[in-house]
Amino acid sequence: MTLLKAVRGTRDLLPPETELWNRVEATARRVFARYNFGEIRTPLFEDTQLFARGVGEETDIVSKEMYTWEDRARAQSEKAQSLTLRPENTAGVVRAYIEHKLGETGLLQKLYYIGPQFRRERPQKGRYRQFWQIGAEVIGPPSAGSESPLRDAEVLEMLASLLDELGITGWSLVLNSVGSSSDRPRYIAALREALAPVKDQMSADNQRRAETNPLRVLDSKDPGDEAIIETLPKIADYLDDASKAHFAAVLAALDACGVPYTVNPRLVRGLDYYTRTTFEFTHGELGAQNALLGGGRYDGLSEMLGGPKAPGIGFAMGLDRLILTLQEAERKAAAAQAAVAGVPLLADGFIAPLGEGLNTAALEMAKELRRAGLRIELGDGAFRLKKSFEIGNKLARAIVLLGEDEQRSGILTVKNFATGEQTKIPRGDLAQALKT
Ligand code: HAM
């Protein structure tokens, strides 16, 4: 019988690793509470239409990566319904916002979630088919301040604090503005125009996107198309005054609260709902899949799903990737610790008294050499010669043999472990010889 294994791209999380997961989740909950976010739990599967409309038909996620099936709603006879395992949680949160009329409170909804998402991607380090996200969304009617650049800066500052509190150092924040629903059409028209004469030289996927959703050409990973993509117009040149002012205000607020960032005019992100601010936090430790988290504004998403005007901004952090980064940092810290505690630094010399009668003479010699600034290990006259050599080899770069002959003549036998060379050295020259 063939053994059953976890499905490709999925994995079991076992103790003690799960302790780290729990610690990270607890830290996230603590930080979210300080910013007054509440938890939302939406279903793991939703009507396929939610993602098709929300995330966008032409995105990689919807066109290739979703786990979708026809499900009979109640009985055999009933019409089948297309359902999908959630590939992300923003569309589900906005659906719940609309369904439960949360906008009617007139307040901002600040919601966070922690849970699995599903995408049929090619598995590799940091990329799984079932992966976890810690995410949060701030959404509400414009009268509650949901459009304000202050919200963007507040979310980004919260993320910087969360990463700091988790002990993640070395992250970079990259951001961009992809414009509002009014300046996006002008940019897309310009992209179409620029793509028209060159699209035939591009991959089949990009030829199709050039027609159906040109913005998606920008986040294509096809290396053959990169040179053409570089020549395409940049969205920054198509932002209207309001979008430019919004982005400038986000950057100014980040400067004011000391969150470091860089602006990348090519960052459009792979989901269609984004407007204005988009961002990613990356980490060098992660290799190819270096996005620790991504997010942005989605001012039109609620309306795209048939809801009221409800601008919003949010992010999702790849929990699997966060854990990888922390484990790497822990591994490095443990290695650094070992260099000090477990495996001592190599001493300049190991003094080996040949017989217990020479112990005090060896102690005195060690004292002299240490006072001369050398790092010295002292053996024991009870050790056999072989044992002295074995220990000396682990602890020092050279061994100094102190037998009765040596004591009498004042000429010592020194063996350098690295070169294997054995020499006779007068006591007065010993410190100098061991230093080199
Ligand atoms: P996303 O960029 O598709 O955005 O995913 C967010 C994060 O989830 C990524 O930066 C990455 O860390 C992690 N992630 C994505 N796919 C995988 C995978 N296959 N394996 C492991 N980790 C993965 C969203 O999902 C948006 N909903 C974020 C958002 C919230 N925007 C606004 N609000």
Residues whose N, C-alpha, C, O or C-beta is under 5 A from the ligand:
A	BS01	HAM	E88 N89 T90 R119 E121 G126 R127 Y128 F131 A136 A291 L292 L293 G294 G295 G296 G314 F315 A316 M317 G318 D320 R321
